[in-house]
Amino acid sequence: MCWQDAHLYHFMVGNRSEGLRFYGDPDPLDIDLVQQAAGEFINDLNVPIDHLLVNRNDWLRYEYDFGDGWIHRLTLEEIQVQPLKLARLSRCVAGRRTCPPEDCGGVPGYEQVLEILANPAHPEHQELLVWIGNFDPKLFDLEAVNADLVESFADKPKQPAKKLSTPEGLPQT
């Protein structure tokens, strides 16, 4: 996949009349504890996506790279029953086209990238190929996407808990 989780992002659930909730990483966004406590912004690591998308046709918005402004609508189209060992495994069942390169300038910039790629005589064609490498916008590699999902969401080995020392003069528990 082209995007490397190098930019700020958030998920948006609900609407203004019912209440809009944001899920993401609060640290780089400088989200304060008051906003988190009020439920306006929730750390996405604490909420599995299946708690947000529960029923068929439930949807949420996902924004990636606030500078480029990639906004997606994610819709739960179907719920498939799986064997228990696969139930928590993130996987993609279908898709179309590859994602745009990082930092290409949002939709207008990506349209320009596609124009330049389609025209080998364009003065920026060679420079663009050096920047994005072997890029085929029509390609969708389901196996590669699922390999990336396994790598990204596989259970990570837990770090041993650090032993806290007791300050002098206090009883050990």
N, C-alpha and C positions, 0 to 999 in steps of 0.2 A: 504494500500500500504506500502511497506517496506521502501522506501526512504522517508526521513523526511525533505528534503530541507536543509540539514545540511552542504552542501559543495558548493564550487564555481561552477558556471555553465556559459554557454553562448550558444546562438544560432548563427549559422554562415549561412549567406545568400550570394549567388553569388559565384564567383570563382576568381582566381588571374588575369585572363586576362580581365574580365569585372569589377573587383573590388569586394573585399571581405568585407562585413560589419558584425560587431559583435553586438549582442544585449544581454544585461545582466544587472547586477547590478554593476555600475561603482565603487561604494565606496570600497568594500573589495578588488577589483582588482587593486586599486590605478591607475585608468584611469584618465588622466588629461583632462582638459577642451579643450585643443588643439585637442586631438584625438577625443573628442566628437564633437567639432565644425566641424572638417574635415569629419565627417560622418563615421569615421572608427569604432567608438564604440558608440552605442546608448542605452540609458536606456530603458530596455524592458518594464518597467511600462508605458512608453509613447506610445507604439506601440502595438495595438491589433494584435493577430496572424493572423486575417483575412485580415490584411493589407500586410502581408508577403506571405501568401498562398492564392492567389486570384483565380487562374484557376485550373481546374482539372489537376493533375499530377505535379503541382508546389511542390517543396520540399525544405527542409532546413535541416541542421545538428544541432544536439543538443548534447552538451558535458556536462556531469555531473561528478563532483568529479575529478578534474584534476589529483589527485594522482592515482586514480584507472583507470581513462581514459575511462569512459563509453561514447561511441559515438553512436548516433542514427541517422537514416535518417527518417525524418517525411515527409510523402507524402500525399497531399490532393487527396484522391481517388474519392470522390464523394461530391457533394454539394446538400444538402437536403433542400427543402423549408419547413419552420416551421412556426407555428403561431407566431405572433409578440411577445407574452409574453414569448416564449421560445427561440427567435432568439439570444439572447445574453447569453444563458445558456450553459456553457461548459459541454459536456457530451461525454461519450465513448459509441460507439454502438457495439463494439466487441473487443475481445482480446484473447490472449493465454498466459498461464503460469503466475506465479507471478514474480515480479521483484526480483532480487538478494538482499540479505541483505546488509545493509550499511557496508562499510569498509571491504569487504571480499577479496579485492585484485584484482579487475578488472576481466577480463575474465579468466585468469589462476587460480586466487584464487577461483572464483566461481566454476570452474570445479573441483577443489580440494574439495570444500564444498560438491558438489554433490556426489563425490566418497565416502567421509567419511559418508555422510548420508545413502548411499546405503549399507554400510557395518557396521552392528551393532557390529562386532568384532574389528573394527578399534580402536586403542588405544585412539584416540581423539574424538570418536563418542559421548560419554556421555558429554564431555566438550562442544562440538559444540551444542548439544541439549540445554544445559543450556544457551549458548550465544544467539542462534537464536530462541529458543522457539519452538512453534508449527509451523513448516515451511514445507509446501508442495509445491515443485517447479512446480508441474503440475496443481495446483489450479489457476483458474481465477474467481474472484468473481465480476461480472459486477455491481451488486448493491453496493458493497463496494467501488469500484472504483468511481462510480458516486456520492456516498455520500461524498467521499473525495473531488471530484471536486467541489461539491456544497459548502462544507465547505471552501475550499481554495479560490474560486473565487466569493463567494457571496458578494453582495454589503455590505461594512462595513459602520457602522454609521459614518457620517462625524463629525469631531471634530469642535467645534465652533471656529471661527477665533479669534485669540488673538488681543485684542485692543492695538494698539501701542500708546505710550504716545508721546506727542510732547515736544521736548526740550524747556526749559525755554527761553522766549524771542521770540519764533517763533509764528506766528499767528495760531490759531486752524482752521482747514478746515472742 
